[in-house]
């Protein structure tokens, strides 16, 4: 209900508060997770929030997406010291302080949807004004010792614009075995009539006539290909399987990369020793074999990732 109430009229108060704040000249300190759907993105997001003790978009903040400073301040106060139970359902984490991906939030503020062929219609001037407001909000909410962490799946389609808007940010690029990733996507849409699940790049347009195995393989292939150009010194690469085997070691890598960019983070040492994970075996699983065949077809036509 709160998301349907027009709260935008409060934004001038946010702007006034930021102008008189002693952090008006601060820079936003951010950690931006780039991950494919069903690649372990929610678990990784939870590990970052639990282990770094950052500011983040909670379900509270997402509820008040139209007034991000207000929502962020309420969340910052209410959710300080949040401890994750590392449970989720299809990317949703329960509880007021559960980390939220923020489809409404990011669609509104940065025109980031999940379907590249159906992006929110926002004029460029309006979009730039919203992005500038959001940058000031994140500057006020974050600090060197408490960056703003975001884990929205739609970031994959907009990482270049995010890098331009937040040049101070550290990007965390999550990788997962592509067959396992695509198989998880397939099993998230078990019926023939189910549409695309989560992020759909424009390259998947016109594949409705292909079988579901090829569709999920193409989804994984093209999203991974989209991220090939991310390589730079502002990126730390994580392998999902490594994160599950030893989350503390991988979190330390993220914290070290943050500190190299001027932050001062001391990661938590109370993470679980490991998490369960699955790796698909095309030799034993018919669905995995068909996905592997589809990926081979894509790589033969468009290049190996």
N, C-alpha and C positions, 0 to 999 in steps of 0.2 A: 504493500500500500504506500509506504513512504517513497518508493521510487517513482510513483505516479504523481506525487505532489510537486508542483512547479516551485522548486527551491532556488532557481537561478537568480531570483531577485536579491538573494543574500550575498551574491558574489561581490558587489561593491564593498560590502563590509569586510570581506576577505581581503580585497585589494587594499583597503584602508589599513587593516591590521598589519599587512605585510610592509606597507610603506613606513609605518612607525616602528616596526620591529627592529631590534638591533641586529637581526640576521638578514637585513635586506640586501646586503652585498655578498652574501654567502653563495657558494656554488652547490648545486645538487650533487650529493654523493649517492651513486646508484649501483646496484648489481642487477643486471637484466638477464634472465634465463631465456635461452633460445632452445626450444625443444619441440620435437614432433609429437603429435597426439599418440598416446599409448606407448611412449618411449621411456616411461618412468618419470615424466615431468612432474607429476603431483608429489611423488615421494621426494624427488630432488628439491622441489620448492619447500616442502616441509623440513627437510634436513637443513636447508639454508636459513629458514626462519628460526627453527629450534636452536641451531648451533651458533649463528652469528648474532642473535638477539637484536635484529635490526628493526627499523620501521618497515611496515609492509601493508599491503592492501588487505585488510581483514574483511570478514563478512559485514562488520559494522561500517567500515569505510565504503565498501561497495554499495551498501544500502543508501548512503548519502552521497552518491557519485556526483550529483550536481554541484555540491559544495565540498570539494576535495580537501580544503584546508580544515574546515570544521570536522568532517568525517575523519580526517587523519589525526587531528588533535584528540578527538574523543577516543579513537582507537589506540593512540599512543599511550593515553592515560589508562584506559581500561585493560589493555592487552600487554602491558609491560611484563616481561618475564614469562611470556607464553611458552608452555611446554607442549609439544605435539605428542599425540598417541600414534602418529604415523598411520592412521586409518583414513580411508577415503572411499567414495563410490563414484565411479565415472568422472573423476576429477573434482568432485565436490567434497569439501571438508566441513563437517558439522561444527556448530557452536558459533557464538558471536565473534570469537577471536580466531576462528579457523581461517587460514590463508585463502583468499579468494582470487580466482583468475581475473575476474572483472570484465566480462564481455560488455556489459552496459557501460562501465567506466571507460574502457579504452575505445569503444566504438564512439562514444560521445566526445571524448577529449581529443582523440588522435585519428578518428575515422578508421580504426583498425577492426575489421570484421573477421569472420572465419572463412568466408567465401570470397575469393578474390574477384569474382565476377558479380558480386552483389555487395559492394562496399557501401557504408552509410553515406548518403548524399550531403556533403558539407562543402560550401564554397571555400575556395582557397584562402580568402581574407579572413573568414570566420575561423577556419582551421588554424591559421597562423596565430590569431589572437588567443584561441583556446590553448594551443601548445605553449605559448609564452606565459600564460597564466599558470599552466600546470608546472612549467619549469620553476616559476617563482614559488609555487606551493611546495614542491619537492626540496627547494633550497631551504625553506623554513622548517620543514619536517625532519630533514636528514642532517647528519653531522659526520665528522671524520670517524667517530667511534660507533656510529649507528647509521649506516647507509639505508637507503630505501631499496627494498628488494621487491622485484615484480616477476611473476612467472606466468604471464598470459600467453597462451599458445599462438594467438594472432601476431605476436611479435616477430615470428618467423617470416611473415610476409612484409614486414616493415622495418627490418633491422637497419637498413641504410638511413632511413629518415630518423630513426631513434639515435643512431650514432651522431648524426648532424645536430640533433636537438640537445643531446646529452653527451658531449665529447668527453666529459670527465668519467663516464660510466665504465664499469667493467662488465663485459659480456661473458656469460657462462654458456658455452656450447655443449649441449648434452648429446651424446651419441648412443645408439643402441644397435645391436645386430639387426640388419634390415629385414631379414626373414622373420625373426621373432617379433619385430615391430609391426610388420604388415599382418602377421598372423593374429596378433592381438587386436588390430583394427578389424580384421575379418570377423572375429568372434564378438566384437562389439556391435556388429550389425548382422545378426545370424539369419535374418530372413531375406529372401530374394528381393522383396519389395522395399526393403530398407534403403533409405537414401545415403548419401555420403555422411560419414561420421567425422565431425569436427572440421579441421582446417582443410580447405580444398583449393589448391593452386590453379591458376588459369589453364595450365597445361593439361589438366584433367577434364576440361570441357570436351564434350563429344565422345566420351568413353562409355556412355550409358549402354551401348550395344555389346561391350565387352563383358566377360564374366567377372564376378566379384573378386576373384583371385587376382586378375589383372588390374582391376581398379585399385585395390589396396596396395598392390605392388607399385603402381604408377604414382599413387599418392605419396608413398614413402620415397620413391626414387626422385620425384620432382621437388619435393620439399628439401631433401638432402642436397640436391643439386643447387637449389636456391641459396643454400648456406655455404656453398663452396668458396664464395668470395669473401667470407667473413675474416679470414686469416689476417691477424694484425697483432700488435703488442697489447691491445686492450681486450684480448680474448683468452680465457682459460678453457681448455677442452677437458670434459669429463666423459668417461665411459660408464654407462649405466651399470654394467656388470661389475666394474671395479668399485663403484659407489656402494653397491649391495654387499660386496665382499668385505669392504673395509671403509665404512662411511667416515670415520674420524680422519683417516689419512687423506681422503679426497676433500673433506671440508678444510683441512689444513692447507691444501693447495690453493683453494679459493681464497682463504684468509691471507695467505702470503701474496697472492696476486693483487688483492685489495690494498694491502699495505705498501706494495710497490708503487701503487698509484696514489699514495698520500693519505691513505686511511690508517687507522690504528685499531685493528680488531684482534681480539683474543678469543678464538673459537671455544665453544663449550666442550667439555670432556665427558658429557653424560649421554652421548649417543648410544644406541644399541650397538653391540659388537658387529652385527651383520643383519642383512635383510634377505628374505627368500626371493629368488628370481628364477625365471625359466628361460632356457635357450632352445629354440625350435630345432628339430633335427629332420631335414628333408628325407633322410634315409628311412625314417620310422613313421613319418606323419605325411599322409597324402596331401593335405592342405598345404603344408609347408613345402612339399615338393613342387606343387603347382605354382606357388608364389615364387620359388627359386627360379623356375622356368620362365615366369613372366619377367622377373628382374633381369635374367640373362638376355631376354629379347629386348628389353629397354636399353640395356647397356650396349648391346651390339649395334643398336640404331643411333643412340645419343651419347655414347661414351661411358666409360667406366668411372664410377665415383671414386 
